[in-house]
Amino acid sequence: DATWITMLENRLYLAKEFLKDTGNIFVRCDYNGNMYVRLLMNEIFGKENFKNEIIINRTQEFFKFAQGLNKFMVDTDTLFLWAKTEKSLFNEIRLKREIDKWWEPFLPGEPQSEEDRYRIVFNRKIKAPKGRKWGLKQAQIEELEREGRIKIENGKVLYAPLWTTLKNNWTDIPGYSRRWEFPTENSEILLKRVIESSSNEDDLVMDFFLGSGTTTAVAHKLKRKWIGVEMGEHFWTI
């Protein structure tokens, strides 16, 4: 552990120097080292720059069946996200819902003003229930009306948003791929989310544990500039 931490520490200090003030860094780790990585990143990048602990799949290739276990099987890894400074770039990612689910558009709590207590839905002025407030702005309601995604049913307002905002649970996608027979090959869809959330076209993406080269391949497809670094045997064999 000490050797691994020292190796990582050296590279993370260098990585911080390479990053722009608007830059971010993602570090993937499994359960063997995630507690060390979290402390190391706090020390180098600062607790105040910690942004997310993202949960990702180890694999989604087959149904796992086992008997005689004395613990739960490990199904996820951790993907940490740190910013370099408070100026870091972040792009919200929206996902299209595959199944319509209807919700009431209210949140717990009292409205901040009398105006916020009401919304106009299909030309009807509707008051938020007692102890609750509207979770949608008037412009959002009008957009939902145009899309046919809001209705009044049995006296209740219900809406079915077409999009959902990506949160820190990424277990809906594969965490690894097996295209090049590389043991820790990240999936392209995983790295697409990483790159799109933290950079724009023509920005520079760097992976200094390049492995199978997936980061640079995805960065290229997304019209980013890129630098990939690999050392040792993998440089020649992969």
C-alpha positions in Angstrom: 0.0 0.0 0.0 2.8 2.4 0.9 4.5 2.0 -2.4 1.3 2.4 -4.4 0.3 5.5 -2.4 3.8 7.1 -2.9 3.6 6.4 -6.7 0.1 7.9 -6.9 1.0 10.9 -4.7 3.9 11.9 -7.0 1.7 11.8 -10.1 -1.2 13.6 -8.5 1.1 16.5 -7.5 2.3 16.7 -11.1 -1.3 16.5 -12.4 -2.4 19.4 -10.3 0.4 21.6 -11.8 -0.8 20.6 -15.3 -4.4 21.4 -14.7 -5.9 24.8 -15.6 -7.8 26.6 -12.9 -11.0 25.6 -14.6 -9.9 22.0 -14.8 -11.1 18.8 -13.0 -9.6 15.5 -12.3 -11.3 12.1 -12.1 -9.7 9.1 -10.3 -11.2 5.6 -10.5 -10.5 3.2 -7.7 -11.8 0.0 -6.3 -12.5 -1.0 -2.6 -8.9 -1.9 -2.0 -7.7 1.7 -2.2 -10.6 4.1 -2.3 -10.1 5.2 1.4 -6.4 6.1 0.6 -7.3 7.9 -2.6 -9.9 10.1 -0.8 -7.4 11.2 1.9 -4.6 11.7 -0.7 -6.9 13.9 -2.9 -8.0 15.9 0.1 -4.4 16.6 1.0 -3.3 17.5 -2.6 -6.4 19.2 -4.0 -8.1 20.3 -0.8 -11.3 19.2 0.9 -13.0 22.4 -0.4 -12.5 21.2 -4.0 -14.1 17.8 -3.6 -17.1 17.5 -5.9 -18.4 14.0 -6.1 -18.0 10.3 -5.2 -19.6 8.5 -8.2 -20.6 4.9 -8.1 -19.9 2.9 -11.3 -20.2 -0.8 -12.3 -17.3 -3.2 -12.3 -19.0 -5.2 -15.0 -22.3 -5.7 -16.7 -21.5 -8.7 -18.8 -23.3 -11.6 -17.2 -25.6 -12.6 -14.4 -23.4 -13.6 -11.4 -24.4 -16.7 -9.5 -22.5 -18.0 -6.6 -23.0 -20.2 -3.5 -21.2 -20.6 -0.2 -20.1 -17.0 0.1 -19.2 -15.4 3.5 -19.6 -11.8 2.3 -21.5 -9.8 -0.4 -20.0 -9.8 -3.9 -18.3 -6.6 -5.0 -20.3 -5.1 -7.9 -19.1 -1.4 -8.0 -16.1 0.8 -8.1 -15.7 4.5 -7.1 -15.0 7.4 -9.4 -13.9 10.5 -7.5 -14.2 14.0 -8.9 -12.1 16.9 -7.7 -11.8 20.4 -9.0 -8.6 22.4 -9.0 -10.3 25.6 -8.0 -13.7 27.1 -7.4 -13.6 28.2 -11.1 -13.8 24.6 -12.4 -15.9 23.9 -15.5 -19.0 21.7 -15.1 -21.5 20.8 -17.7 -24.8 19.3 -16.5 -25.7 16.0 -18.3 -29.3 15.3 -19.1 -30.6 11.8 -19.9 -33.7 11.0 -21.9 -36.2 8.9 -19.9 -37.1 5.6 -21.5 -40.4 5.2 -19.5 -42.9 7.9 -18.7 -43.4 8.3 -14.9 -45.9 10.9 -13.6 -45.1 13.0 -10.6 -46.7 15.7 -8.5 -44.8 18.9 -9.1 -44.5 19.9 -5.4 -41.8 19.9 -2.8 -41.9 20.0 1.0 -41.7 23.5 2.5 -43.4 26.9 2.4 -43.2 29.2 -0.6 -40.8 32.1 -0.2 -43.4 34.6 -1.5 -47.2 34.7 -2.2 -46.4 34.8 -5.9 -44.6 31.4 -5.6 -47.7 29.9 -4.0 -49.5 29.8 -7.3 -48.9 28.5 -10.9 -51.0 28.7 -14.0 -51.7 25.3 -15.6 -53.9 25.2 -18.7 -55.1 28.7 -17.9 -56.1 27.7 -14.3 -54.6 29.3 -11.3 -53.6 26.5 -9.0 -52.4 26.8 -5.4 -49.7 24.6 -3.9 -51.1 22.3 -1.1 -50.6 23.2 2.5 -47.0 22.7 3.7 -45.7 22.3 0.1 -44.4 24.6 -2.6 -44.2 24.4 -6.4 -41.1 22.6 -7.7 -41.6 23.9 -11.2 -41.2 27.5 -12.5 -43.9 28.9 -14.7 -41.7 28.7 -17.8 -41.1 25.0 -17.1 -44.9 24.4 -16.9 -45.5 26.1 -20.2 -42.8 24.0 -21.8 -44.4 20.8 -20.4 -47.8 22.0 -21.8 -46.3 22.3 -25.3 -44.7 18.8 -25.0 -48.0 17.2 -23.7 -46.2 16.2 -20.5 -48.4 17.8 -17.8 -52.0 17.1 -17.0 -54.7 17.6 -14.4 -56.2 14.3 -13.4 -58.8 13.8 -10.6 -58.0 17.3 -9.4 -54.3 16.6 -9.2 -51.5 18.2 -11.3 -49.1 15.5 -12.6 -46.1 15.9 -15.0 -43.8 13.4 -16.8 -40.4 15.1 -17.5 -38.8 13.9 -20.7 -35.3 14.4 -19.3 -33.6 13.6 -16.0 -30.4 15.2 -14.7 -27.5 12.7 -14.3 -26.6 12.2 -10.6 -23.7 10.3 -9.0 -25.2 6.9 -9.6 -23.8 5.7 -12.9 -24.7 2.0 -12.6 -27.0 2.3 -15.5 -24.1 1.9 -17.9 -21.2 -0.6 -18.1 -18.1 0.3 -16.2 -15.7 -1.8 -18.2 -15.3 -3.1 -21.7 -13.5 -6.2 -23.0 -12.8 -5.2 -26.6 -9.0 -5.3 -26.4 -8.5 -8.0 -23.7 -7.1 -5.4 -21.3 -8.1 -6.1 -17.7 -9.1 -2.6 -16.7 -10.4 -1.2 -19.9 -13.0 1.6 -19.1 -16.1 1.6 -21.2 -16.5 4.4 -23.8 -19.9 5.5 -22.5 -18.4 5.9 -19.0 -15.5 8.1 -20.4 -18.0 10.0 -22.6 -19.8 11.2 -19.5 -16.5 12.1 -17.8 -15.2 14.1 -20.7 -18.5 15.9 -21.6 -19.2 16.9 -18.0 -15.8 18.6 -17.5 -14.7 19.9 -20.8 -15.9 21.5 -24.1 -14.8 21.0 -27.7 -11.2 21.9 -28.3 -10.3 21.6 -24.6 -7.4 19.4 -23.7 -7.9 16.0 -22.0 -5.0 14.2 -20.3 -4.9 10.6 -19.1 -1.5 9.6 -17.5 -2.5 6.0 -16.8 -3.6 5.4 -20.4 -3.9 1.6 -20.3 -5.9 0.5 -23.3 -6.1 4.1 -24.7 -9.9 4.5 -24.3 -9.7 8.0 -22.9 -7.8 9.4 -25.9 -10.1 7.5 -28.3 -13.3 9.0 -26.7 -11.7 12.5 -26.4 -10.8 12.4 -30.1 -14.4 11.4 -31.1 -15.7 14.3 -28.9 -13.5 16.8 -30.7 -11.2 17.4 -27.8 -7.4 17.6 -27.9 -5.7 15.0 -25.9 -2.5 13.7 -24.3 -2.1 10.1 -23.3 0.8 8.8 -21.2 1.8 5.1 -20.6 5.0 3.7 -19.2 6.6 0.3 -18.8 5.6 -2.9 -20.6 2.1 -1.6 -21.6 3.7 1.1 -23.8 5.1 -1.7 -26.1 2.5 -4.4 -25.7 -0.7 -2.4 -25.8 
